[in-house]
Each structure stands twice: as C-alpha cells, then as structure tokens.
Amino acid sequence: MIKALPKISLDSTMYWVVLLLALTVPLSTAAASIAVGLGTLFIIVWSVRHKKLPPFDVNILEVLAVYFVLQFFIALMSWEPMISLREVVGEVHRFFPLIFALTFIKRREQLCGVLIASLVAFLINDAVGIYQYFVAGEPRAYGLNHTPTFFGSFMLMQIPLLIFITQLESLPTLWRRLAVFVAGLSLICLVLSMTRGSWLAFIVVVLIFVALEKKYRRLTAKIFAGLAILFLIVALFSPKIQDRLSTFTNTNFQSNTERVLMWKSAGEIFYDYPIYGVGQKMFFNAYNGYYITHEARERSGKGMRGHTHPHNNLLHRASEGGLIGLAAFIGLYVYFFWKFFNQFKREKNFAFGAGITALLILAGLQLEGLTDTNMNQVPIMREFWLLAGTLLAAENILRGEPFDDRRKNF
C-alpha cells in the first residue's frame, strides 16, 4: 500500500508543515496538534519508502535521547508508573517542532515565510488580547493562550523575535515595519496580561541584553527608560495596574502566600524522595493529598481543583523527578543556552542576530519559570521549540553557508 503512494518531496511538504505550525501554535493547540501529526506522518511515510531517516541533527537528538531515558526511568519509579509514562510519551511530541524547523527550513525564502507566518499569528493574538481588555472588559488579557500567564509567556517569546524580524534585511520593508508595530502591541499586551512574573522577567531580559551587547547599551537604556516612564504614566491612571504592582510587596496577598507554601511543600517532597521524586504528573497527588500545609487556602475540593505544580520550574522538576529529574531539566536547557550563546558570539556582526534572539527568549521563559511552571505547558513548549529550531536554522541560512555541512545521517 505504501509503495502505491505518489512520490512526495519531503523537504517541500515539511516546509508547509512548519509554516502551518508557525501560524497555529500561538492561536490554537488543536490546529497545532494536527500540524504535528501531519508532519510525523509525512516523515514516517518518507522513511519507509526510502528506508532511512531524514538527516536530523545528531547532537541534538543525542541530548534529547539522554533527557528522555532519564524521564522514562523516573516514570518507572513513579507512584503511578502508567500515568507518568503517558506524560513522558506526551512530552516527546512537544519537541517535534524543534526537529521539524531545524531540519526543513533550508532556504532564505523559507525562513522569511516562517517568520512572516509567526508575525501574522502574533498580530492576531495581540489583537484578541487588546479586545478582551478594552472592549470585553476582562480584568486580564489572555488572547488565544488559555490563561493570562500563558499570554505573558508568549509575549516574552514574541517581543525578541519581532525585534529580530525588524533587523532582517531579507524581508521587505513592509513586513519589517509591521513587525515594529506588532512589537509595540506585544509590549502593551505584556502589561495587560497582568502577569507579574513576566514583567520581572522582561526587565531582567533587557538587562541581559545590555550586558551582552555593549555597543547598544546607550540606545537600549534610552528606549527602556522611555518605556518605563510611559508605563508609570499609564499606571497612574490605571487602578488595575496599581493594584497589581502593590501585590509585589504584599505579604498577605493570597497568590504570594500560596506560592510560598507550595514551594515549601515541594521542598519537603524533594527531601523525602531525593533521587527520582514521586513521578511525572504526581505533584497533584503528593501536594494535595499529603504535603499541603494547614495554612494553604487553595486546595482541592469545594469547587477547586487543587494545584498541579508548585509554580516554579526547578521545584516542579525536583519534586516530581528528584535529583535525576532536576539534573535532566537543567542539563537540557544549559545545553541550549550554551548553543544559543555560541551562535550569538558567531553572529556579532548582526545588529540583533538569531543567537541573541533565541538566548533572550529562553532566558525570559526560565526567569518567569521561577514564579510559575511554564516549561511543561504544551503551547508554550511548542512555540519555544519551534522558534528555537527556526533561529538555529537561521544561522547558516543568513551566512549563506550550505545548510547540510554539519549534518550527519541518523
């Protein structure tokens, strides 16, 4: 039956899959899942027909393989192995956008097409968020990203990529000007999300950029100072923003106290299960059933579901995976920090290159992840890995080097 299928060009077909992902990941989890499924099917059919796999990046596959071997071991030692194993299998597909983009974005026009699709998706997402806040009267904008915290995470990814697009001379001026406009909308949406962790992460990301890009320090300082003044002026006339700002130092604010209690409980889980934790997806059972403190108000029952994570990436991994899970998580993202940083150093001649863009996106998400668990959420992970693959592919494309020079067959 497979032999009867018409011959397909995997590269061109998968480019359209990546294009579909760029357009749908910020807007619809279901549509993005269809794109991932189609891409997986195309690769399987092509591999069976040609009796080999496409030339994926071997080094990245090896890193991911180590990560998932450790995850499967943790799952086997879980309180409920079947639930944890399903979670691990479900996590695998969240990395597919990385592999798809890195492997199948090969030409300059393809890179531009994916960036334009992302730009359009960002514009739609921002427009929905602004409508929700100013027209529908929502207390916090969330766009098409399920929750305001997800929306804030997307803004941390959108803004650096939009700045990268504005600097990309391969794109027509019209698209670059539109990227400037959408970047402004994304800044507004970052504020309207009312996500405090995203606000703080954005500030630190700006400081990281200033520390790395010395020649842009004065310009960045001027722009950031202007934005800060504008934000303060808006805050003076916005009781919602004033209330949100006041919660930073309010020790009685329930969201603050609950986070501290969850962090304490996550630490106790880690202390009791230091090697491999309680297993993936088991924080809910452990926290709500055994480790929740008497002071905690947000608990399962009485119309509340109960917390499924401790609002901190590191504590989440430590409690569910112990030292093994924490080391796997840190090792994975340290590898990509190192990869992006080396790319940044090679692209020093670019005003705002792909390497610094990817580095700032990852830094923003991990900084926000100190007060919220974001790197286990399907839409956030898909968008991050899609952008990571796109920006890694961009290096050789923009330098005009053959894309497959450093590839090996796997």
C-alpha angles and dihedrals in degrees: 000000000000091000089057092060115104118257112267133195103235094195095055094040093050091047088062089049090054089047090052090049092052090053099042109034094076092043112035131018091196095052091046089051089055090052092050090048093050092048092050091049093050092051092048093050092046093047093050092048094048097032093229140075125252115266099273121180102272097201093056091045090053092051091049091046092055090047093052095043087058091046092052091050091052090049091053089055093045127123086246108020097188093056091046093046090053089052092051092048089048091051092056094071092053088073094052094091088060092054094042095050097041093048104039107034098088110143135056093243090052091052090050091048093054092047092050091049089051090048092053091047091050091051091052092046092049093046091054091049093050091047091051093053103038102029108023092040097232113168090226130022117237104165112196093325102098097239138030091245090056088048090053090050090053091051089055088056097039100052098057091043092050090052088051090052092051089057096046108107091190089074123078115258092249093062092044091052090048088053089056090052094047091047087058090050090049091054089052091048091050088059094042092053086069088210106153095194090056091049092053092043091053091053092051091046089056089051090050090052091049091050093051101038104052096172091059097047097103094045092045091048091052093048093045093047090052091050091048092052091047091050092051091050091051090046091055089063098037117077089186092060091043090053091048093050092049091059092067092079099024106113090188095055105118096224090055096046093045091052092052091049091049091049090051092049092046088054090052091050089051090049091053095042103029101156108047104356125219095303137262115309089012099106090088092057095041097046101039095037104039117359106042112119125235090244094059114106099182103077137138118279131040092073095313125109097207128234120301096190137023096243092250126090096214096046090045091056093041095051096043098035107022119210091329094054093043092050091048092051095046092043093052095052095038087057091054093043087055091046093050093044092053089048089051091053091051090050098051090126090064119088092223108357133190093260096056089043093055091043093053093046092053092044091051094051094046092047091051086046089068089074100026136030103243107145094074096055115107100224094043094048093046093051093046095049092044091053091043092055092044094050093045089051090048094067098070093035094055093043089052094235123144106274096221099049095106097035128110130194112255 
